[in-house]
Amino acid sequence: MKSINPKNEYVPLRINLSLRRDTLRLISEMAYDMGISIEEVLSFLTEDSVIDLEIEEDLKDISIPSCCSLDELKDILEERKLS
């Protein structure tokens, strides 16, 4: 996957992961079935999991309370449904 934006090219990153045996087995099977390396599967999974995190809207006016009651949360969700 090449990006159109040259600032967004792949950067090699060496990391150590601790995975459960079952997880590693599944990832290994995915890699085998797709004909790619385990590293490529992990790269695709990582990119896929964060792809929608880039938010273009301005978040300056959003405040996050340190706590709220269940009723307050329900009210906020209802307000958002209406708008």
C-alpha positions in Angstrom: 0.0 0.0 0.0 1.6 3.2 -1.2 0.3 6.5 0.0 -0.4 9.4 -2.3 1.1 11.7 0.3 5.0 11.4 0.3 5.1 12.3 4.0 3.0 9.2 4.7 5.4 6.5 3.4 6.2 3.4 5.4 8.7 3.6 8.1 10.5 0.4 9.3 9.8 -0.2 12.9 11.4 -3.0 14.9 9.2 -4.1 17.9 8.9 -7.0 20.3 5.4 -8.4 20.8 4.1 -10.8 23.3 1.2 -12.8 21.9 -0.7 -15.8 23.1 0.1 -19.0 21.3 -3.5 -19.2 19.8 -3.1 -15.6 18.5 0.2 -16.3 16.9 -1.2 -19.5 15.3 -4.1 -17.6 13.8 -1.8 -14.8 12.5 0.5 -17.4 11.1 -2.4 -19.2 9.3 -3.6 -15.8 7.9 -0.1 -15.1 6.6 0.1 -18.6 5.0 -3.3 -18.3 3.4 -2.6 -14.9 2.0 0.9 -15.8 0.9 2.6 -13.0 2.9 4.8 -12.8 6.0 3.6 -12.5 9.6 5.1 -9.0 9.7 3.0 -8.0 6.7 -0.2 -9.4 8.4 0.6 -7.5 11.6 1.3 -4.3 9.6 -2.0 -4.6 7.7 -3.9 -5.3 11.0 -2.3 -2.3 12.7 -3.0 0.0 9.8 -6.6 -1.3 9.5 -7.3 -0.7 13.2 -6.2 2.9 13.2 -7.4 4.0 9.7 -10.5 5.8 11.0 -8.7 7.6 13.8 -7.7 10.6 11.8 -10.4 13.1 12.5 -10.8 16.1 10.4 -13.3 17.9 12.6 -12.3 20.5 15.1 -12.3 19.0 18.6 -11.4 22.2 20.6 -15.0 22.8 21.9 -15.4 19.3 23.2 -15.0 18.8 26.9 -14.6 15.3 28.5 -15.9 15.1 32.0 -13.8 13.2 34.6 -17.0 11.3 35.5 -20.7 11.3 34.8 -23.7 9.3 36.0 -25.5 6.8 33.8 -28.5 9.2 33.5 -26.2 12.0 32.4 -24.7 9.7 29.8 -28.1 8.7 28.5 -29.2 12.3 28.3 -26.1 13.2 26.3 -26.6 10.3 23.9 -30.3 11.3 23.4 -29.3 14.9 22.7 -26.8 13.7 20.0 -29.5 11.6 18.4 -31.8 14.6 18.0 -29.2 16.9 16.4 
